[in-house]
Amino acid sequence: MIKTAEQYIESLRDGRVVYQNGQNVKDVPTFPAYKQMVERSASEFYIAMLPEYRELFNVQENGEEYSFAYKIPKTGEDLQRRRNITQTLSRLGAGGSKLTGVDGLNGVAYAAHTMDKALGTDYGKRVEAYRKWCQDNDPGICAAVSDPKGNRELHAADSKQQHKDFYVRIVDRKKDGIVINGCKLHISHSIFSNELVVLPSRNHDESSKDYAVSCAVSCGTKGVKFIGTDSAIAGGGGHPMIIFDNVFVPNERVFLAGEWKFSRLYATSFARYHRLTAATYKHVQLQNIAGLARLIAEHNGLTHATRIRDMLAWFAMYTEMTEAMGKAAALDAKIDPQTGFAQPNHVYTNCAKYWFADNWHQAIKYLQDIAGGIGGTMPSEADWQNPETKPYIEKYLGGVAGYTTEERLKVLRAINGHSSAFMGILTIHAEGSLSAQRMALYQQADWELFKAAARSALNIPTDHPNFKNISRESPWKLPK
């Protein structure tokens, strides 16, 4: 089935426990601070029903219709279709209800099937039964990955940690399920989801095997509590803490329970999918940023200045390189022969994420340079609405003739918003920090191929299949 927007709104009334700015939120859909986030999420379900988008967003299979989000990706074209859906939602100002959870589900599914083949476990069957449940119920779904970590130099179970719950862990094993305790941090959109896909954030050793846990938990489950992001930092509390206070999870929703050697695979499999998602939605955001740069240059009469054109050219490169790497990662997918899962190209995906995150502050520097000081010192919206002060603002904060002062102020406010510490920190750390991408790139790079290329260029023999039969001498020679 596919849910309507109204059914999604009603599904948020499941008894979930939410705290925001010191208040216990009694009803998420009607809580004033959540209005925009709720509308954006509900819009994803609404758009999926529209005739012009229904075929893109949904799958018809065996006489049933379900969200494409819950289809197993088997080809690069499947990954690219997911990118098209994400970018469509971003451009329409909608989405988020399935943004991270789909990547969590696919990462967990791939890891579970891989582990089953190695250990003879049956977690893969559980994941696919859960996927079928998602196809039948169309939930909003969210990945819960990042742990508080405590002293990051120490493993989870190290006695030097202040307590045992810096990572989510199994605290009890029952015949029909497990009990988990702990916390997940900055879990975007989780307050507005229906389901949480919990998985490890790192590798664990044998002493920390109880921390090797993955499962699906409904947001209204007893013991689950959300503490929203300070709305003064991020409007709508959209990146909250999730507390798991002795939460019972039935066996059919448990996808990893102590098999510590595979905890790393669960984390990296999720990251591989999610960094592709990051490059996908970020391209839409970077188009916006590039557009703001061009608009404020026009408002300020600076489009003929060489230094400004250089910055604008950089914005075009920054934006389109992000899209190119994301598209390449999807279409150059690796089809795993054991599971049949399509996974994005490992290297391209991490390159895309690192590229846009590492260059974000340079983009903001250029935006601020083009905008000028007024981007930080402009009067408030209330002063613009005040009839006593508006005429002065209208007169003195205008720019090039042909553009209204109101339009210029809107652009400046948008630049100010993108320049916030919240946006900077989010861009660097969402989908994994820069160091995480560097580590992945080092591990995934084909060093043997690179070394063979160097040897071949130097006429040093190599057995690498790509280069062993290549001669560095000219294929054609002048006749004697």
ZIFENHU-V986195 format. One record per residue. N is the residue number from 1. PHI is phi in whole degrees, 0 to 359 (* if undefined). PSI is psi in degrees with one decimal (* if undefined). D_CENTER is the distance of its C-alpha to the mean C-alpha in whole Angstrom. Layout:
# ZIFENHU-V986195
N:PHI:PSI:D_CENTER
N:PHI:PSI:D_CENTER
This chain:
# ZIFENHU-V986195
1:*:161.9:25
2:237:135.1:23
3:281:151.7:23
4:274:165.4:24
5:300:-39.1:23
6:294:-39.8:26
7:294:-37.7:25
8:298:-46.8:22
9:303:-44.9:23
10:294:-31.1:26
11:293:-19.7:23
12:285:-11.4:22
13:265:68.8:26
14:242:16.7:25
15:83:11.9:27
16:299:149.9:24
17:256:115.7:24
18:229:134.7:23
19:241:135.1:24
20:218:122.2:23
21:50:43.3:25
22:85:-2.7:28
23:254:148.3:28
24:271:112.3:28
25:284:116.4:26
26:278:-31.3:28
27:216:105.7:27
28:301:-46.6:23
29:299:-29.0:23
30:254:2.4:26
31:290:123.6:25
32:306:-41.8:26
33:292:-16.3:23
34:260:1.8:20
35:305:-50.2:22
36:295:-42.8:19
37:294:-39.5:16
38:295:-43.6:18
39:296:-41.7:20
40:299:-42.4:16
41:292:-46.2:15
42:297:-32.3:19
43:297:-29.8:19
44:299:-41.8:16
45:289:-37.1:19
46:296:-47.4:22
47:297:-37.9:21
48:297:-17.8:20
49:268:-16.0:24
50:290:140.3:25
51:305:-37.5:27
52:286:-14.2:26
53:240:-10.3:22
54:300:-40.2:23
55:292:-35.3:24
56:290:-41.7:21
57:274:-16.4:19
58:228:164.5:21
59:238:134.5:23
60:258:119.5:27
61:212:125.2:28
62:53:39.7:31
63:77:5.6:32
64:241:153.1:29
65:244:133.1:26
66:214:165.3:22
67:294:135.0:19
68:301:-23.6:18
69:306:-29.4:14
70:258:15.4:17
71:272:137.2:19
72:294:126.1:18
73:287:118.4:17
74:247:-13.1:21
75:219:165.4:21
76:298:-33.1:19
77:295:-33.7:20
78:297:-42.7:18
79:295:-39.7:15
80:292:-35.8:16
81:297:-41.3:16
82:300:-38.7:13
83:297:-42.2:12
84:299:-40.1:15
85:296:-46.4:14
86:298:-43.8:11
87:289:-34.4:13
88:298:-46.1:16
89:298:-42.8:14
90:298:-42.8:13
91:291:-26.8:16
92:269:3.5:18
93:69:34.0:16
94:230:175.5:15
95:101:-179.3:12
96:115:-24.4:10
97:289:-18.7:12
98:230:13.7:10
99:297:-51.2:7
100:266:-30.9:6
101:293:-34.4:9
102:297:-42.0:10
103:294:-38.1:8
104:297:-45.3:10
105:297:-45.4:13
106:291:-38.5:13
107:296:-44.2:13
108:294:-41.0:16
109:298:-47.0:18
110:300:-46.7:18
111:296:-40.8:19
112:295:-44.8:21
113:296:-38.5:23
114:296:-43.5:23
115:294:-38.8:25
116:303:-42.1:27
117:292:-29.0:29
118:277:-37.9:29
119:248:-12.0:30
120:80:15.5:32
121:283:176.1:29
122:233:30.3:28
123:295:-32.0:25
124:301:-39.6:24
125:297:-37.9:26
126:295:-42.7:25
127:297:-42.7:21
128:288:-30.5:22
129:294:-38.8:25
130:293:-39.6:22
131:300:-42.5:20
132:297:-38.1:23
133:299:-40.9:23
134:295:-40.5:20
135:299:-36.4:22
136:279:-23.0:25
137:242:-14.0:23
138:51:58.0:20
139:280:158.8:18
140:287:137.3:15
141:223:141.1:13
142:223:139.1:10
143:273:130.6:9
144:248:101.2:11
145:241:-57.0:11
146:291:128.4:12
147:260:158.3:16
148:298:-36.1:18
149:79:-27.0:20
150:63:-128.4:23
151:282:107.9:25
152:287:-11.2:23
153:284:-18.6:26
154:254:151.8:27
155:289:163.9:26
156:303:-42.1:25
157:269:4.3:28
158:299:133.0:30
159:295:-16.3:33
160:281:-14.2:33
161:296:148.0:29
162:297:-33.2:30
163:205:176.2:29
164:271:-6.4:28
165:254:25.7:25
166:288:-17.3:23
167:233:144.9:21
168:298:136.1:21
169:216:162.3:24
170:276:122.8:26
171:253:-12.3:29
172:202:144.3:31
173:240:122.5:32
174:246:169.0:34
175:299:-35.9:35
176:254:8.6:33
177:167:-167.6:30
178:234:162.8:28
179:242:129.7:28
180:243:152.7:25
181:222:150.4:25
182:138:-158.2:22
183:211:145.3:19
184:241:139.8:15
185:249:153.3:14
186:40:57.7:12
187:265:93.6:10
188:304:132.5:8
189:70:8.3:11
190:294:-32.4:13
191:300:-27.2:16
192:255:16.8:16
193:259:172.4:15
194:254:-31.1:18
195:229:143.6:16
196:245:123.5:15
197:263:104.7:14
198:271:132.7:15
199:209:162.5:15
200:293:152.3:16
201:262:-5.4:14
202:198:177.6:17
203:285:152.3:20
204:229:149.6:23
205:265:-178.2:27
206:297:-34.5:30
207:293:-19.3:31
208:249:27.8:27
209:297:-26.4:27
210:291:-13.5:27
211:270:-10.1:23
212:277:84.3:22
213:220:137.4:21
214:220:139.2:19
215:195:169.9:19
216:249:131.0:18
217:229:128.3:20
218:287:145.1:20
219:296:-24.4:20
220:268:9.7:23
221:295:141.3:24
222:302:130.3:27
223:98:-10.9:26
224:271:128.9:22
225:225:139.4:22
226:248:135.2:19
227:239:108.0:20
228:292:153.2:18
229:300:140.9:17
230:310:118.9:20
231:292:-16.1:20
232:288:-22.6:22
233:268:-49.1:19
234:224:106.9:17
235:306:135.0:18
236:92:1.0:18
237:60:30.0:17
238:284:0.1:13
239:227:64.3:12
240:278:171.0:15
241:279:144.4:17
242:240:122.7:17
243:262:129.7:21
244:250:102.9:22
245:255:86.7:26
246:54:60.7:28
247:269:125.7:26
248:276:133.1:27
249:235:118.3:25
250:294:153.4:28
251:307:-38.7:28
252:294:-13.7:27
253:252:12.1:23
254:258:125.0:23
255:243:-5.3:22
256:196:129.1:22
257:213:67.0:25
258:108:-7.1:26
259:283:76.5:26
260:297:-28.0:25
261:294:-15.3:25
262:253:1.8:22
263:298:-38.2:20
264:297:-41.9:19
265:298:-39.6:18
266:299:-45.0:16
267:295:-46.9:14
268:287:-31.4:14
269:294:-41.8:13
270:299:-48.0:10
271:300:-36.7:9
272:299:-44.6:10
273:288:-41.4:9
274:286:-29.3:5
275:291:-28.0:6
276:293:-43.4:8
277:302:-40.7:6
278:299:-49.6:5
279:297:-28.5:8
280:290:-55.4:9
281:287:-28.2:8
282:293:-31.1:9
283:301:-41.5:12
284:296:-41.6:13
285:295:-39.3:13
286:289:-31.0:15
287:300:-41.1:18
288:298:-45.6:18
289:298:-45.9:19
290:298:-38.9:21
291:295:-39.9:23
292:298:-40.8:23
293:299:-45.2:25
294:293:-42.5:27
295:298:-46.7:28
296:290:-28.5:29
297:296:-41.3:31
298:294:-44.0:33
299:300:-35.3:34
300:270:-0.5:35
301:69:38.1:37
302:244:8.7:35
303:291:-16.0:34
304:268:-6.4:37
305:284:129.8:37
306:301:-42.3:36
307:294:-33.4:34
308:289:-41.1:32
309:298:-37.0:32
310:299:-43.0:30
311:295:-42.2:27
312:295:-38.3:27
313:298:-39.0:27
314:297:-41.9:24
315:301:-42.3:22
316:298:-43.0:23
317:295:-46.8:22
318:304:-45.7:19
319:292:-51.2:17
320:284:-27.7:19
321:294:-37.3:18
322:299:-44.8:14
323:294:-42.2:15
324:298:-43.5:18
325:291:-37.3:16
326:295:-44.8:13
327:295:-41.4:16
328:297:-39.6:18
329:298:-38.2:15
330:288:-48.9:15
331:283:-19.7:19
332:259:43.9:20
333:292:154.1:18
334:261:122.9:20
335:266:111.7:22
336:290:122.5:23
337:293:-26.2:26
338:280:-40.9:26
339:255:-20.0:24
340:80:2.3:23
341:285:137.7:20
342:271:126.5:18
343:241:141.3:16
344:300:151.9:14
345:306:120.8:17
346:301:-48.1:16
347:290:-46.6:17
348:299:-39.2:16
349:298:-47.5:12
350:291:-34.6:13
351:299:-44.2:15
352:298:-46.5:13
353:294:-44.2:10
354:296:-41.5:13
355:302:-52.1:15
356:287:-33.6:13
357:288:-43.2:12
358:292:-26.4:16
359:263:-0.4:17
360:301:-47.7:16
361:291:-27.9:19
362:294:-40.9:21
363:299:-43.6:20
364:293:-37.8:21
365:301:-46.1:24
366:294:-41.6:25
367:303:-47.2:24
368:293:-36.5:26
369:296:-45.6:29
370:291:-38.7:29
371:292:-38.3:29
372:88:175.4:32
373:297:-24.3:33
374:296:-20.8:33
375:298:-22.3:29
376:254:-11.7:29
377:236:9.1:33
378:295:154.2:33
379:297:167.3:34
380:281:166.9:32
381:299:-35.0:32
382:296:-38.0:35
383:292:-34.0:37
384:294:-35.0:36
385:279:-16.4:37
386:284:118.9:40
387:297:-19.6:43
388:283:-31.1:45
389:253:-20.2:42
390:303:-43.3:41
391:301:-35.4:43
392:290:-41.9:43
393:295:-43.5:39
394:303:-41.3:40
395:285:-47.5:43
396:267:-17.7:41
397:254:15.7:38
398:285:166.8:38
399:233:-129.6:38
400:297:137.2:39
401:302:139.8:41
402:106:-17.2:39
403:246:134.8:36
404:282:154.9:36
405:298:-37.7:36
406:298:-42.5:33
407:296:-42.9:31
408:299:-41.5:31
409:294:-36.8:30
410:298:-42.8:27
411:296:-43.6:26
412:296:-39.7:27
413:294:-37.9:25
414:296:-41.5:22
415:297:-41.5:22
416:299:-42.6:23
417:295:-42.8:20
418:292:-21.4:18
419:276:0.9:20
420:291:156.4:19
421:299:-37.6:19
422:303:-48.8:16
423:295:-38.9:14
424:295:-46.8:15
425:293:-42.4:14
426:300:-44.3:10
427:295:-39.0:10
428:291:-43.4:12
429:257:-20.8:10
430:297:144.1:6
431:64:18.4:5
432:106:139.4:9
433:290:168.1:12
434:301:-38.0:14
435:295:-32.8:16
436:294:-40.0:14
437:292:-39.9:14
438:298:-42.1:17
439:297:-44.1:18
440:296:-42.0:17
441:295:-39.7:18
442:298:-43.1:21
443:288:-31.8:21
444:265:-14.0:20
445:296:144.6:23
446:272:81.2:26
447:294:-32.2:28
448:295:-39.9:31
449:296:-44.0:31
450:298:-43.1:31
451:295:-39.9:34
452:296:-38.4:36
453:299:-42.1:35
454:294:-43.5:36
455:298:-43.4:39
456:298:-41.8:40
457:297:-26.4:40
458:261:8.2:43
459:60:32.1:45
460:265:127.9:44
461:303:144.0:44
462:215:146.1:41
463:265:2.6:40
464:297:130.4:37
465:301:-27.4:37
466:285:-19.0:35
467:229:-9.1:38
468:292:-24.7:41
469:255:13.9:43
470:264:127.7:42
471:261:140.0:45
472:274:-1.9:45
473:281:155.7:48
474:300:129.8:48
475:297:-28.0:48
476:239:139.7:51
477:233:149.9:54
478:299:138.8:57
479:296:146.6:60
480:289:*:63
